[in-house]
Amino acid sequence: MLAEWIDLSLDGRTSAERSGRVHGGRFTIHGPGILELIPDRPGDSARACVLSAGIHGNETAPIELLGDCLARLEAGLIRLGAPTLVILGNLEAIRQGQRFITTNLNRLFRRDLGERGMEPDRARKLMVSVDAFFARHAGLSRLHYDLHTAIRDSRYPRFVVDPFAETPTQPEQWRWLAAADLQAVLHQHQHSWTFSHYAKHYHAAQAFTLELGRALPFGHNDLAALAPMGRLLSALLEGRAPAEDDPARMVYFRVAHELIRKDHDFTLCFPDHTPNFTEFAPGTRLAEDATAGPFTVGESPLRVVFPNAQVEIGARAALLVTPSAPPD
C-alpha cells in the first residue's frame, strides 16, 4: 500500500485502504497527499517528524526519495519507530510538472492567511494537519524537514535553509545534516512564511528547508547522490539516533539583503543560468526595477541565492548573502 500511496495521490485516486499495518506500526491516510505513520513503540531517539516534499510541483527528487523510504518500510527493511507525517504539498502542480499553478505555495504558511484559491486552501489544509499531528504527539520533540530541489545549478548543490525564528537550532542538527552530505547552510534573517518556517515559528520545532540538488523531471534524478540523506530519513523513521559528522564540513552564510520585485518592468542583471552562491564584486549592478530603481553591490561582495526574475510583484526575486561563522 505505501509503495502505491504516492502514485495514488498524484493520480487523484483514493484507496479503499485508508489505514493498515506496516513493519513496527500502522499507517493512516488523512487526505490527499497526507499520510501518518504511528509506531507501536517509539524508539529511544524518536521525534515527532514531519517530512514534506512537492511544495513546489517540479521538484521531484525528494518525492522519489520519500517513496524509496516508504517502500523500504513496507518491505520490512526498516522498522517504524517514530510518529511521522509524510506530506505531498502541491498535488496539482506535481501532476503538471510545474512549480505552482496560480501562486507560490511556499509563501502562504501563516495563520492569518486571507488569500483564496487552490494553493491558499492547500496551505490551510497542511497547516491544520501539522497542528493536529504535533498535538497528537505532544510528548515528543518536534522536527520538520521540508525537502526541495532548486531551479538552477549551485556552487553547493545540497544546502540547508535555516528559517528565522526565536527557537534556537540544536547543535545535533548540524551534525546530522553534515553526515547527510549537506554542503552549505543559509541562515534566514526574517520571517519568510515558508512551510519549514511555519513549524519552527508556531510549534518551536527543529525545522529546515533542505535543497537537494536541481529540479528535474521524474526518472531523471540521481538518487545515489542523496543516499546519505536517505540514511538520515531512515534513521528518523526508525526512531534511532542518526549518524553524525563535523559541522565544519559545511560552509555557512547569512542573508544580507532581499531583492523584491516591485514593478512589471524588472530585470536581474546577470544570466538566467547563474548558479546559486555565485559571488558578485562591489559595484556590480544586480537588478533594475522601474519602481525601486537599480540595486548595486556595496562595499562588500555578495552572493546570490534563489534568483528568479519571474516572481510575482511583491515577491522575493533573490537573496543576497554573505559568509557567516560556523556554530560553536
Buried (B, 14 or more C-beta within 10 A) or exposed (E): BBBBBBEBBBEEEEEEEEEEEBBBBBBEBBEBBBBBBBBEEBBEBBBBBBBBBBBBBBBBBBBBBBBBBBBBBBEEEBBBBBBBBBBBBBBBBBBEEEBBBEBBBBBBBBEEBEEEEBBBEBBBBBBEBBBEBBEBBEEBBBBBBBBBBBBBBBBBBBBBBBBBBEBEBEEBBBBBBBBBBBBBBBBBBEEBBBBBBBBBBBBBBBBBBBBBBBBBEEEEBEBEBBEBBBBBBBBBBBBBEBEBBEBEBBBBBBBBBBBBBBEEEBBBBBEEEBBBBBBBEEEBEBBBBEEBEEBEBEEEBBBBBBBBBEBEEEBBBBBBBBEBEEBE
